[in-house]
Amino acid sequence: MNLQQLKQDNEKTTQEESGLRKTIINMKGTFSLLYILTNTLVGYPFLLTAALLKLVIPFDFSRKFFTRILNIIATTWLDINNFLYKKNTRCEN
């Protein structure tokens, strides 16, 4: 093997690695989108149900109860999305 063949082999390897990185990044983006979509589709019905029950039931204790439930649902939804964001975001010092 001469020097030129080694350079060509190195360029091919670099191009293959670059293509693989792009594929992995695209897959991460796709899975992130699916994860957030699933999280929203699962959490939204519970949030909507609790909000409607809070609206319909006029008692003070029930409103306080549903306020707590709504806070728990919203906080959980945000925590899950924040976990995903932290997992997929690079932070270099």
C-alpha positions, -999 to 999 in steps of 0.1 A, spaced: 0 0 0 12 34 -8 5 67 9 -22 77 -15 -42 45 -9 -40 51 29 -53 86 25 -82 74 4 -90 46 29 -89 72 57 -113 95 38 -138 67 32 -137 58 69 -143 94 78 -172 97 54 -188 65 67 -184 77 103 -200 111 94 -229 93 77 -233 71 108 -233 102 131 -260 119 110 -281 87 111 -278 85 149 -287 121 153 -317 117 131 -328 87 151 -324 105 184 -345 133 170 -372 109 158 -373 91 191 -374 124 211 -404 135 190 -422 102 196 -414 103 233 -427 138 238 -458 130 216 -465 99 236 -460 117 269 -485 144 258 -510 119 245 -509 99 278 -509 129 302 -534 152 284 -565 131 291 -558 130 328 -551 167 329 -583 175 310 -604 151 331 -591 166 364 -597 202 351 -632 194 340 -640 177 373 -626 208 391 -649 230 370 -680 209 374 -678 200 412 -685 232 431 -673 222 466 -643 239 480 -626 207 492 -629 191 458 -614 222 441 -584 220 464 -581 183 458 -582 187 420 -558 216 421 -533 193 438 -540 166 412 -535 191 384 -502 203 399 -490 167 402 -499 158 366 -484 190 352 -452 187 372 -448 150 362 -453 159 326 -427 187 328 -402 165 347 -404 138 320 -399 163 292 -370 179 312 -354 145 316 -355 139 279 -341 174 272 -312 168 295 -305 134 281 -304 146 245 -286 179 250 -248 181 252 -232 204 276 -195 208 273 -174 227 297 
